[in-house]
């Protein structure tokens, strides 16, 4: 800032400088400084300076920049999906339609093939809608109730089904990523209700509260077979994708600029502006710890359970305190299990792709994300091959270390 100010003084013309300064409360804010010279007899006698706080403007510019980055990435993904997967499905459906023309009408296979073609066309239409949604900006106003009420027309559901949408409470602003995820979950729930429940009445309810949002889908259909709820269905896992989706939404809601943590910090007077917990290393670290913690704790717990407790009793009988028996007996015996757990968590972290992409916002480079850039954006296949081979060798090395430590424990 000092160099910019000296350069402006040397020109003897009005100039502006925006800088981030620390206030008395310890919080950094953006200010816009305007310098206007008082010129008398061709020379500057003094300078007049005004300072305007522009923190909200900077936050809005940063939000727009992040949104543009996400929109560019989503547009690229939409283009790739359209040019590869969707075109392949479209070609396959056309080939199947041509083959159906040669199948006799009285053939037992024809109804099954017609059903397959219908499912493929339906999937193509849904894929086009999804790609169109990826290409649209998150800043566009998306009324959840209005958008989800159009699912019935989108799926061409029979008009005999009574579909009702109700909204209770005062609508609260929702962050665009959370809003999109909530829309996808609600749409999937309504899709299942319309297609599989054989219901005559489907009701969708949105309930806005002060600190949360509840979404309910009710129908008078047949429901899910209790046996399927207990054991699942072969080749059809419906719960895990939504569970992973809800986990990502939870971290965005908790750590976002308008999330639970930032609101608590501001209400407690610890900070006046939101702290950036997401789209940086901290957000990625929190998401990875959340996923990897069970893989670290469970093997360590199994190794600790195998330690003979009589050794601790013997150490205490020889005069050692509980702390000494832990550090000198229990802890050294648990070190192989601790090392095995650490190596296992490290191996699993090498392939993380979704968590850094969502919680890191594309700013935190990981090996998998770097390979995606090398292959899909820069088309540097040789470099991608070298990175993949190096990743494979490192993974095999640490896997060997893990097996050795596991046998020792």
C-alpha positions in Angstrom: 0.0 0.0 0.0 2.9 2.4 0.8 4.4 1.9 -2.7 1.0 2.5 -4.4 0.5 5.7 -2.3 3.9 7.0 -3.2 3.3 6.3 -6.9 0.0 8.2 -6.7 1.6 11.2 -4.9 4.2 11.5 -7.7 1.5 11.9 -10.4 -0.2 14.8 -8.6 -3.6 13.5 -9.8 -6.6 12.0 -7.8 -6.3 8.3 -7.2 -7.9 5.5 -5.2 -6.5 2.6 -3.2 -8.3 -0.3 -1.7 -6.6 -2.0 1.2 -7.4 -4.5 4.0 -6.7 -3.0 7.4 -6.9 -4.3 10.9 -9.3 -2.5 13.3 -9.0 -2.0 17.0 -11.2 -5.1 17.6 -8.6 -7.2 15.7 -10.9 -7.8 12.7 -9.6 -7.1 9.2 -11.8 -5.1 6.8 -11.6 -3.7 3.3 -11.4 0.1 2.9 -11.4 2.3 -0.2 -9.1 5.3 0.2 -9.7 8.3 -2.1 -6.8 10.8 -2.4 -7.7 14.3 -3.8 -4.9 17.0 -4.2 -5.3 20.7 -3.3 -3.4 22.4 -6.1 -2.3 26.0 -5.8 -0.1 27.8 -8.4 0.6 24.5 -10.2 1.8 22.6 -7.2 0.1 20.3 -4.6 -0.1 22.0 -1.3 -1.9 19.2 0.6 -3.9 16.0 0.1 -7.4 15.3 1.3 -8.1 11.6 2.1 -11.4 9.9 2.6 -11.9 6.2 3.7 -15.0 4.2 3.0 -15.5 0.7 4.3 -16.2 -1.7 1.4 -16.2 -5.0 3.2 -19.6 -6.0 2.0 -18.7 -5.1 -1.6 -15.6 -7.2 -1.4 -17.5 -10.2 0.0 -20.0 -9.9 -2.8 -17.2 -9.7 -5.4 -15.6 -12.8 -3.8 -18.9 -14.6 -3.9 -19.5 -13.8 -7.5 -15.9 -14.9 -8.4 -16.4 -18.2 -6.6 -19.7 -18.7 -8.3 -18.2 -18.1 -11.7 -15.5 -20.6 -11.0 -18.1 -23.2 -10.0 -20.2 -22.4 -13.1 -17.2 -22.8 -15.4 -16.5 -26.2 -13.8 -20.1 -27.3 -14.0 -20.3 -26.1 -17.7 -17.2 -28.2 -18.5 -18.7 -31.3 -16.8 -22.0 -30.8 -18.5 -20.3 -30.6 -21.9 -18.3 -33.8 -21.2 -21.4 -35.6 -20.1 -23.3 -34.5 -23.1 -20.6 -35.4 -25.6 -19.8 -38.8 -24.1 -22.4 -40.5 -21.9 -25.6 -38.9 -23.2 -24.6 -39.3 -26.9 -23.8 -42.9 -26.2 -27.2 -43.6 -24.6 -28.9 -41.7 -27.5 -27.1 -43.8 -30.1 -27.9 -47.0 -28.2 -31.6 -46.1 -28.0 -31.7 -45.4 -31.8 -30.1 -48.8 -32.5 -32.5 -50.5 -30.2 -35.5 -48.8 -31.9 -34.3 -49.9 -35.3 -33.8 -53.5 -34.0 -37.4 -53.5 -32.5 -38.8 -52.9 -36.0 -37.6 -56.4 -37.0 -39.1 -58.1 -34.0 -42.5 -59.7 -34.6 -45.4 -58.2 -32.8 -46.4 -61.6 -31.3 -42.9 -62.2 -29.9 -42.6 -62.6 -26.1 -39.4 -60.5 -26.1 -41.0 -57.4 -27.7 -42.7 -56.1 -24.5 -39.5 -56.4 -22.6 -37.5 -54.6 -25.3 -40.2 -51.9 -25.5 -39.9 -51.3 -21.7 -36.1 -51.1 -22.0 -36.4 -48.5 -24.8 -38.9 -46.5 -22.7 -36.5 -46.5 -19.7 -33.6 -45.5 -21.9 -35.6 -42.6 -23.4 -36.7 -41.5 -19.9 -33.1 -41.6 -18.8 -32.0 -39.5 -21.8 -34.6 -36.9 -21.0 -33.6 -36.8 -17.3 -29.9 -36.5 -18.4 -30.7 -33.5 -20.6 -32.5 -31.8 -17.7 -29.6 -32.5 -15.4 -27.1 -31.1 -17.9 -29.2 -28.0 -18.4 -29.3 -27.6 -14.6 -25.5 -27.9 -14.5 -25.1 -25.1 -17.1 -27.4 -22.7 -15.2 -26.1 -20.3 -12.6 -26.6 -20.8 -8.9 -27.4 -17.2 -8.6 -30.7 -17.7 -10.4 -33.6 -17.6 -8.0 -34.8 -21.1 -7.3 -38.1 -21.3 -5.4 -38.0 -24.8 -4.0 -41.8 -25.2 -3.8 -42.3 -23.9 -7.3 -39.5 -26.0 -8.8 -40.6 -29.2 -7.1 -44.2 -28.7 -7.9 -43.3 -29.0 -11.6 -42.0 -32.6 -11.1 -45.4 -34.0 -11.9 -45.5 -32.3 -15.3 -41.9 -33.1 -16.0 -42.5 -36.9 -15.4 -45.8 -36.8 -17.3 -47.5 -38.4 -14.3 -51.2 -39.4 -14.6 -53.4 -36.4 -13.8 -55.5 -38.7 -11.6 -52.9 -38.6 -8.9 -53.7 -35.8 -6.4 -50.4 -33.9 -5.9 -50.3 -31.2 -3.3 -47.5 -28.8 -2.3 -47.6 -26.8 0.9 -45.1 -24.4 2.5 -45.2 -23.4 6.2 -43.2 -20.8 8.0 -41.4 -17.8 6.7 -39.1 -18.6 3.8 -35.4 -18.1 4.7 -32.5 -17.5 2.3 -30.6 -20.7 1.5 -27.1 -20.8 0.1 -27.1 -21.9 -3.6 -25.1 -25.2 -3.1 -27.4 -26.2 -0.3 -30.5 -25.2 -2.3 -29.4 -27.2 -5.3 -28.8 -30.3 -3.1 -32.1 -30.0 -1.3 -33.9 -29.7 -4.7 -32.2 -32.8 -6.0 -33.0 -34.8 -2.9 -36.7 -33.6 -2.9 -36.9 -34.4 -6.7 -35.6 -37.9 -6.2 -38.1 -38.5 -3.3 -41.0 -37.3 -5.4 -39.8 -39.4 -8.4 -39.8 -42.5 -6.3 -43.2 -41.7 -4.9 -44.7 -41.1 -8.4 -43.1 -44.2 -10.0 -43.0 -46.9 -7.4 -45.6 -46.2 -4.7 -48.7 -46.7 -6.8 -50.2 -43.8 -4.8 -53.4 -41.9 -5.5 -52.3 -38.9 -3.4 -48.8 -37.5 -3.0 -48.1 -34.6 -0.6 -45.0 -32.5 -0.5 -44.4 -30.2 2.5 -41.7 -27.6 3.1 -41.4 -26.4 6.7 -39.2 -23.3 7.3 -38.0 -22.8 10.9 -35.6 -20.2 12.4 -32.6 -22.5 12.2 -33.6 -25.4 10.0 -35.6 -26.6 7.0 -37.7 -29.8 7.0 -38.9 -31.5 3.9 -41.6 -34.2 3.9 -43.0 -36.4 1.2 -46.2 -38.4 2.1 -48.2 -40.7 -0.1 -51.0 -43.3 0.4 -49.2 -45.9 -1.7 -47.9 -49.4 -1.0 -44.7 -48.3 0.7 -41.5 -50.3 0.7 -41.4 -54.0 1.5 -40.1 -54.4 5.1 -37.7 -57.1 3.9 -36.2 -54.6 1.5 -35.8 -52.1 4.3 -33.9 -54.6 6.4 -31.7 -56.2 3.8 -31.8 -53.9 0.8 -32.3 -55.0 -2.8 -29.7 -56.7 -5.0 -28.1 -54.1 -7.3 -30.1 -51.3 -5.9 -28.6 -49.2 -3.0 -30.9 -46.3 -2.5 -29.8 -45.0 0.9 -25.9 -44.5 0.7 -26.0 -41.8 -2.1 -28.5 -39.7 -0.2 -26.5 -40.3 3.1 -23.3 -39.0 1.4 -25.3 -36.1 0.0 -26.7 -35.1 3.3 -23.3 -35.3 4.9 -21.9 -32.8 2.4 -24.9 -30.5 3.0 -24.4 -30.8 6.8 -20.8 -29.5 6.6 -21.9 -26.7 4.2 -24.6 -25.7 6.6 -22.4 -25.9 9.7 -19.2 -24.2 8.3 -20.7 -21.9 5.7 -20.6 -18.1 5.9 -24.2 -18.2 7.2 -23.7 -21.5 9.0 -24.1 -22.5 12.6 -20.5 -21.9 13.6 -20.2 -18.4 12.1 -23.6 -17.4 13.5 -22.5 -18.5 17.0 -19.2 -16.6 16.7 -21.0 -13.4 15.6 -23.6 -13.7 18.3 -20.9 -14.2 20.9 -19.1 -11.1 19.7 -16.0 -13.0 18.8 -16.1 -11.8 15.2 -18.1 -9.3 13.1 -17.6 -10.9 9.7 -18.0 -14.5 8.7 -14.8 -16.7 8.8 -14.0 -18.6 5.7 -14.2 -22.3 6.9 -15.1 -23.7 3.5 -13.4 -23.7 0.1 -9.9 -23.9 1.7 -7.6 -26.4 3.3 -9.6 -26.3 6.6 -12.9 -27.4 5.0 -11.2 -30.2 3.1 -9.4 -31.4 6.3 -12.7 -31.4 8.3 -14.5 -33.4 5.5 -11.6 -35.9 5.2 -11.4 -36.4 9.0 -15.1 -37.1 9.1 -14.7 -39.9 6.5 -11.4 -41.4 7.6 -11.9 -41.3 11.4 -13.7 -44.7 11.5 -10.9 -46.3 9.4 -8.4 -45.0 11.9 -10.2 -45.8 15.2 -11.6 -49.3 14.5 -8.3 -51.0 13.6 -6.6 -49.2 16.5 -9.4 -50.4 18.9 -9.0 -54.0 17.6 -5.3 -53.9 18.2 -5.7 -52.4 21.7 -8.3 -55.1 22.6 -5.7 -57.8 21.9 -3.2 -56.5 24.5 -3.0 -58.7 27.5 -4.4 -56.8 30.5 -2.4 -59.0 32.9 0.7 -57.1 31.8 -0.8 -53.9 33.3 -1.7 -55.7 36.5 1.9 -57.0 36.7 3.3 -53.5 36.2 1.0 -52.1 38.9 2.0 -54.9 41.3 5.7 -53.9 40.8 4.9 -50.4 42.0 4.1 -48.6 38.8 1.3 -46.1 38.8 -1.5 -46.3 36.2 0.1 -43.5 34.2 3.5 -45.2 34.2 2.0 -48.6 33.3 0.2 -46.9 30.4 3.3 -45.2 29.0 5.8 -48.0 29.6 3.6 -51.0 28.9 0.3 -50.3 27.1 1.4 -47.5 24.8 4.5 -49.3 23.4 2.4 -52.4 22.7 -0.2 -50.4 20.9 2.3 -48.6 18.6 2.1 -51.2 15.8 -1.7 -50.9 15.7 -1.4 -47.1 15.8 1.0 -47.1 12.9 -1.2 -49.5 10.9 -4.2 -47.2 11.5 -2.3 -44.1 10.4 -1.0 -45.9 7.2 -4.5 -47.1 6.3 -6.0 -43.6 6.7 -3.2 -42.2 4.6 -3.7 -44.8 1.8 -7.5 -44.0 1.7 -6.8 -40.3 1.6 -4.7 -40.6 -1.6 -7.8 -41.2 -3.7 -10.0 -38.5 -2.3 -11.7 -36.6 -5.1 -15.3 -35.6 -4.2 -14.6 -34.1 -0.8 -11.8 -31.7 -2.0 -14.0 -30.7 -5.0 -17.0 -29.8 -2.9 -15.6 -28.6 0.4 -12.4 -27.2 -1.2 -14.2 -25.5 -4.1 -11.4 -26.5 -6.5 -8.8 -24.5 -4.7 -7.2 -27.4 -2.7 -5.2 -29.6 -5.1 -5.2 -33.3 -4.4 -3.7 -36.1 -6.4 -7.0 -37.2 -7.9 -8.1 -33.7 -8.7 -4.7 -33.0 -10.4 -5.1 -36.1 -12.5 -8.5 -34.9 -13.5 -7.1 -31.6 -14.7 -4.2 -33.3 -16.5 -6.6 -35.6 -18.4 -9.7 -33.6 -19.0 -8.5 -30.0 -19.3 -4.8 -30.0 -20.3 -4.8 -33.4 -22.2 -1.4 -34.2 -20.9 -1.7 -37.9 -20.9 2.0 -38.6 -20.4 2.2 -36.5 -17.2 -1.1 -38.1 -16.0 0.4 -41.6 -16.6 3.5 -40.7 -14.7 1.4 -39.4 -11.8 -0.8 -42.5 -11.8 2.1 -44.9 -11.8 3.8 -42.9 -9.0 0.5 -43.0 -7.0 0.2 -46.7 -7.5 3.8 -47.4 -6.3 3.3 -45.2 -3.3 0.1 -46.9 -2.4 1.6 -50.4 -2.8 4.6 -49.3 -0.6 2.4 -48.0 2.2 0.1 -51.0 1.9 3.1 -53.3 2.4 4.0 -51.2 5.5 0.4 -51.5 6.7 0.4 -55.3 6.4 3.7 -55.5 8.2 2.5 -53.3 11.1 -0.8 -55.2 11.2 1.0 -58.5 11.6 3.2 -57.1 14.4 0.1 -55.8 16.2 
